[in-house]
Amino acid sequence: MNTTLTMNDLDKRAKLSSLWVFVFLNMIFRDLHEFGRPGFLEEVMTGVVNGVQVTEGLMLFGGIMIAVPLLIIPLTQFLNFNANRLANLVMAVLQIVSVIGVNRVP
């Protein structure tokens, strides 16, 4: 076994995990930042936020959006190279599409 290749692979895994931690923390703190907006809590209590009805399906979608980066962090460390690359590509595309989709909601 080539130890240089192993160290490079470990370095890539650490970088990918760090990027996913960054994405996760950005999402969490962005949501927490909204609580400081005047009138936000009143909107949440009525069940309509920014003109969007908060439903169980929307809450499930939000939970999945948060679970994706949280799930990929340990997967990046434990999957083999090919599975790791595929999982990161698929999860990144899903995350990008979901963020764009959420920002397009009127």
C-alpha positions in Angstrom: 0.0 0.0 0.0 1.3 3.5 -0.9 1.2 5.7 2.2 1.4 8.9 0.2 -1.8 8.0 -1.7 -3.4 7.1 1.6 -2.5 10.5 3.2 -3.7 12.4 0.1 -7.0 10.4 0.2 -7.3 11.2 3.9 -6.7 14.9 3.2 -9.4 15.0 0.6 -11.9 13.3 2.9 -11.1 15.9 5.6 -11.6 18.7 3.2 -14.9 17.4 1.9 -16.2 16.8 5.5 -15.1 20.4 6.4 -17.0 21.8 3.4 -20.1 19.9 4.4 -19.8 21.1 8.0 -19.5 24.7 6.6 -22.7 24.2 4.5 -24.6 22.8 7.5 -23.6 25.6 9.9 -24.4 28.2 7.2 -27.9 26.8 6.9 -28.4 26.6 10.6 -27.2 30.1 11.4 -29.1 31.6 8.5 -32.3 30.1 9.9 -31.4 31.4 13.4 -30.7 34.8 11.9 -34.3 35.0 10.7 -35.5 35.0 14.3 -34.1 38.5 14.7 -36.2 39.9 11.8 -39.0 42.1 13.2 -42.3 40.3 12.8 -40.9 36.9 12.0 -42.1 35.1 15.2 -45.6 36.5 14.6 -45.5 35.1 11.0 -44.4 31.7 12.3 -47.2 31.7 14.9 -49.8 32.4 12.1 -48.5 29.6 10.0 -47.7 31.8 7.0 -44.1 33.0 6.5 -43.2 35.4 3.7 -46.6 34.6 2.1 -45.9 30.8 2.2 -48.2 28.5 4.1 -46.1 26.3 6.5 -47.4 22.7 6.0 -46.2 19.4 7.2 -44.8 18.7 3.8 -42.8 21.9 3.9 -41.5 21.0 7.3 -40.4 17.6 6.0 -38.6 19.2 3.1 -36.8 21.5 5.5 -35.8 18.6 7.7 -34.4 16.7 4.6 -32.5 19.9 3.6 -30.8 19.9 6.9 -30.3 16.2 7.0 -28.4 16.0 3.7 -25.2 17.8 4.8 -25.4 16.2 8.2 -25.6 12.7 6.7 -22.8 13.2 4.2 -20.3 14.3 6.8 -19.8 10.8 8.3 -20.3 9.1 4.9 -17.4 11.1 3.5 -15.2 9.6 6.1 -16.3 6.0 5.8 -17.2 5.3 2.1 -14.6 4.0 -0.4 -13.4 6.4 -3.1 -15.9 5.6 -5.8 -18.9 5.5 -3.5 -17.7 8.7 -1.8 -17.3 10.6 -5.0 -20.8 9.5 -6.2 -22.4 10.3 -2.8 -20.9 13.7 -2.7 -21.8 14.6 -6.3 -25.4 13.4 -5.8 -25.8 15.2 -2.4 -24.3 18.4 -3.7 -26.6 18.5 -6.7 -29.6 17.8 -4.5 -28.5 20.5 -2.1 -28.1 23.1 -4.9 -31.4 22.2 -6.5 -33.2 22.4 -3.2 -31.7 25.8 -2.2 -32.5 27.2 -5.7 -36.0 25.8 -5.4 -36.6 27.3 -2.0 -35.4 30.7 -3.2 -37.9 30.6 -6.1 -40.9 30.2 -3.9 -43.0 33.4 -4.2 
